[in-house]
Amino acid sequence: MKLIIKNNIALFIAILFHVCGAAGILFSPYKQWFISNTTTNLIIMFVLLLVTQKVNLHFILFTIIAFVVGMVTETIGVKTGILFGSYHYGSVMGYQLNGVPLLIGINWAITVFCCCTMIYKVESFLMKRLSDAAKISTAISTLSFIIDVGLLATLFDYIIEPVAVKLGYWQWHSTHIPRLNYVCWFMISAALALVFRKLKFNKHNQFAIHLFIIQLLFFFALSIYL
């Protein structure tokens, strides 16, 4: 019962912040103020994920790994252009380490966790409806899981990229977003999905699924009207 209440409160806060944020960016004279508070919004969403999650050492380990992998790969990307392509971050997302905002590491952890939770939910739903004769092997199930997570995370990045550039989160050094960016997003997300799959913690976080949908709709709306 307590978890349901937590989820409902977290959902209300997430909807409130994203609706106000979208309205503020699109229709108010305080657009820049709303953009500058991106850091605050993401930190609050991360805290809400923690509050609605049954935390154990494996979950903490996954979060740390996702954060570190995100920071390291983004640093390589910013410094060399080998990963993702040539780009740089603006000042909107706060304190930077080696040219990469710490918030980006948190964003990697949030995005991959939400995508993993959503695919895990879908997989669990389908497995319950398969007969014993139709059950698939663990290897095939794992492969399907990491590919689906990689595709979902890449789709999310595809939607937010144009909006992020317009809002000044980061800038590409070319006139278009490199395909390499999406290839790297898929591979890194899929690798983190394997970590998610192997570690043992509660993977039924309903708020994570809601947050993913809310963020997707938020950036989709901005991509249309911005």
C-alpha positions as CSV (number, residue, x, y, z in Angstrom):
1,M,0.0,0.0,0.0
2,K,2.8,2.4,0.9
3,L,4.6,1.6,-2.4
4,I,1.3,2.4,-4.3
5,I,1.1,5.8,-2.5
6,K,4.8,6.5,-3.3
7,N,4.2,5.6,-7.0
8,N,1.1,7.8,-7.2
9,I,2.9,10.8,-5.6
10,A,6.0,10.3,-7.7
11,L,3.8,10.1,-10.8
12,F,1.9,13.3,-9.9
13,I,5.2,15.2,-9.4
14,A,6.7,13.9,-12.6
15,I,3.6,14.9,-14.7
16,L,3.4,18.3,-12.9
17,F,7.1,19.1,-13.6
18,H,7.1,18.0,-17.2
19,V,3.8,19.7,-18.1
20,C,4.9,22.9,-16.4
21,G,8.3,22.6,-18.1
22,A,6.8,22.1,-21.6
23,A,4.3,25.0,-21.1
24,G,7.0,27.2,-19.8
25,I,9.4,26.6,-22.6
26,L,6.8,26.8,-25.4
27,F,4.4,29.5,-24.2
28,S,5.9,31.7,-21.4
29,P,8.3,34.6,-21.5
30,Y,10.4,32.7,-19.0
31,K,11.7,30.0,-21.5
32,Q,15.3,30.4,-20.5
33,W,14.5,30.0,-16.8
34,F,12.8,26.7,-17.4
35,I,15.6,25.5,-19.6
36,S,18.2,26.5,-17.0
37,N,16.4,24.3,-14.4
38,T,16.8,21.1,-16.4
39,T,19.4,20.0,-13.9
40,T,16.9,20.4,-11.0
41,N,14.2,18.5,-12.9
42,L,16.5,15.5,-13.7
43,I,17.8,15.3,-10.2
44,I,14.3,15.3,-8.8
45,M,13.3,12.5,-11.3
46,F,16.3,10.5,-10.2
47,V,15.4,10.9,-6.5
48,L,11.8,9.8,-7.3
49,L,13.2,6.7,-9.0
50,L,15.1,5.9,-5.9
51,V,12.1,6.5,-3.6
52,T,9.9,4.1,-5.7
53,Q,12.6,1.4,-6.0
54,K,13.4,-1.4,-3.6
55,V,17.1,-0.6,-3.3
56,N,19.7,-3.2,-2.6
57,L,23.4,-3.5,-3.3
58,H,22.9,-4.9,-6.8
59,F,20.7,-2.0,-7.7
60,I,23.2,0.5,-6.4
61,L,25.9,-1.4,-8.3
62,F,23.9,-1.1,-11.5
63,T,23.3,2.6,-11.0
64,I,27.0,3.2,-10.4
65,I,28.0,1.2,-13.5
66,A,25.5,3.0,-15.7
67,F,26.7,6.4,-14.4
68,V,30.4,5.5,-14.8
69,V,29.9,4.0,-18.3
70,G,27.9,7.0,-19.4
71,M,30.5,9.4,-18.1
72,V,33.5,7.5,-19.6
73,T,31.9,7.0,-23.0
74,E,30.7,10.6,-23.2
75,T,34.2,11.8,-22.2
76,I,35.7,9.8,-25.0
77,G,33.1,11.1,-27.4
78,V,33.7,14.8,-26.4
79,K,37.5,14.5,-26.4
80,T,38.0,12.4,-29.5
81,G,34.8,12.1,-31.6
82,I,35.5,8.4,-31.9
83,L,32.2,7.6,-30.0
84,F,29.0,9.3,-31.0
85,G,30.7,11.9,-33.3
86,S,32.1,15.4,-32.8
87,Y,30.1,17.5,-30.3
88,H,30.4,19.5,-27.2
89,Y,28.1,20.3,-24.2
90,G,26.7,23.7,-23.3
91,S,26.5,25.2,-19.8
92,V,22.8,24.4,-19.4
93,M,23.3,21.0,-17.7
94,G,25.5,22.2,-14.9
95,Y,28.9,21.2,-13.5
96,Q,31.2,19.4,-16.0
97,L,34.0,16.9,-15.6
98,N,36.4,16.8,-18.6
99,G,33.8,18.6,-20.7
100,V,30.9,16.3,-19.7
101,P,28.2,17.3,-17.2
102,L,27.8,15.0,-14.3
103,L,24.1,15.2,-15.0
104,I,24.7,13.2,-18.2
105,G,25.9,10.2,-16.2
106,I,22.8,10.4,-14.1
107,N,20.7,10.7,-17.3
108,W,22.3,7.5,-18.7
109,A,21.4,5.7,-15.5
110,I,17.8,7.0,-15.6
111,T,17.3,6.3,-19.3
112,V,18.7,2.8,-19.4
113,F,17.0,1.8,-16.1
114,C,13.6,3.0,-17.4
115,C,14.1,1.2,-20.8
116,C,15.2,-2.0,-19.1
117,T,12.2,-1.9,-16.7
118,M,9.8,-1.3,-19.6
119,I,11.2,-4.2,-21.7
120,Y,11.3,-6.4,-18.6
121,K,7.6,-5.7,-17.9
122,V,6.7,-6.6,-21.5
123,E,8.8,-9.7,-21.4
124,S,7.2,-10.8,-18.1
125,F,3.8,-10.2,-19.6
126,L,4.5,-12.3,-22.7
127,M,6.2,-15.1,-20.8
128,K,3.1,-15.6,-18.5
129,R,1.0,-16.2,-21.6
130,L,3.3,-18.6,-23.4
131,S,2.6,-22.3,-22.9
132,D,5.4,-24.5,-21.5
133,A,5.9,-25.9,-25.0
134,A,6.5,-22.4,-26.4
135,K,9.0,-21.3,-23.7
136,I,12.2,-19.9,-25.2
137,S,15.7,-20.6,-23.9
138,T,17.5,-18.3,-21.4
139,A,20.1,-17.3,-24.0
140,I,17.5,-16.3,-26.6
141,S,15.5,-14.5,-24.0
142,T,18.6,-12.5,-22.8
143,L,19.6,-11.7,-26.4
144,S,16.1,-10.5,-27.2
145,F,16.0,-8.4,-24.0
146,I,19.3,-6.5,-24.6
147,I,18.4,-5.9,-28.3
148,D,15.0,-4.5,-27.4
149,V,16.5,-2.3,-24.7
150,G,19.1,-1.0,-27.1
151,L,16.5,-0.2,-29.7
152,L,14.2,1.5,-27.2
153,A,17.0,3.6,-25.8
154,T,18.1,4.6,-29.3
155,L,14.6,5.5,-30.2
156,F,14.5,7.8,-27.2
157,D,17.7,9.4,-28.1
158,Y,16.5,9.9,-31.7
159,I,13.5,11.8,-30.4
160,I,15.4,14.0,-27.9
161,E,18.4,14.9,-30.1
162,P,16.9,17.7,-32.2
163,V,15.2,19.2,-29.1
164,A,18.4,19.0,-27.0
165,V,20.3,20.9,-29.7
166,K,17.6,23.7,-29.8
167,L,17.7,24.0,-26.0
168,G,21.4,24.3,-25.9
169,Y,22.1,21.0,-24.0
170,W,24.8,20.1,-26.5
171,Q,25.9,21.0,-30.1
172,W,27.1,18.9,-32.9
173,H,30.1,20.1,-34.9
174,S,28.5,18.9,-38.2
175,T,25.3,20.0,-39.9
176,H,23.5,16.7,-39.1
177,I,23.5,14.2,-36.2
178,P,25.9,11.4,-37.1
179,R,24.6,7.9,-37.5
180,L,27.5,6.8,-35.3
181,N,25.7,8.5,-32.4
182,Y,22.8,6.1,-32.7
183,V,25.0,3.1,-33.2
184,C,26.9,3.9,-30.0
185,W,23.6,4.5,-28.1
186,F,22.4,1.1,-29.2
187,M,25.6,-0.7,-28.3
188,I,26.2,1.0,-24.9
189,S,22.5,0.7,-23.9
190,A,22.5,-3.0,-24.9
191,A,25.7,-3.6,-22.8
192,L,24.1,-1.9,-19.8
193,A,20.9,-4.0,-20.3
194,L,23.0,-7.1,-19.9
195,V,24.3,-5.8,-16.6
196,F,20.7,-5.1,-15.6
197,R,19.7,-8.6,-16.6
198,K,22.4,-10.3,-14.6
199,L,22.2,-8.4,-11.4
200,K,19.6,-9.4,-8.8
201,F,17.3,-6.7,-7.6
202,N,13.6,-5.8,-7.9
203,K,12.9,-4.9,-11.6
204,H,9.2,-4.1,-11.3
205,N,9.3,-0.3,-10.9
206,Q,6.0,1.0,-12.3
207,F,7.1,4.6,-11.9
208,A,10.1,4.0,-14.1
209,I,7.8,3.0,-16.9
210,H,5.6,6.0,-16.4
211,L,8.6,8.3,-16.3
212,F,9.9,7.0,-19.6
213,I,6.5,7.6,-21.2
214,I,6.3,11.1,-19.7
215,Q,9.8,12.1,-20.9
216,L,9.1,10.6,-24.3
217,L,5.9,12.7,-24.6
218,F,7.6,15.8,-23.3
219,F,10.4,15.7,-25.9
220,F,8.0,14.6,-28.6
221,A,5.8,17.7,-27.9
222,L,8.8,20.0,-27.9
223,S,10.0,18.5,-31.2
224,I,6.7,19.4,-32.8
225,Y,6.1,22.9,-31.4
226,L,9.6,24.2,-30.6
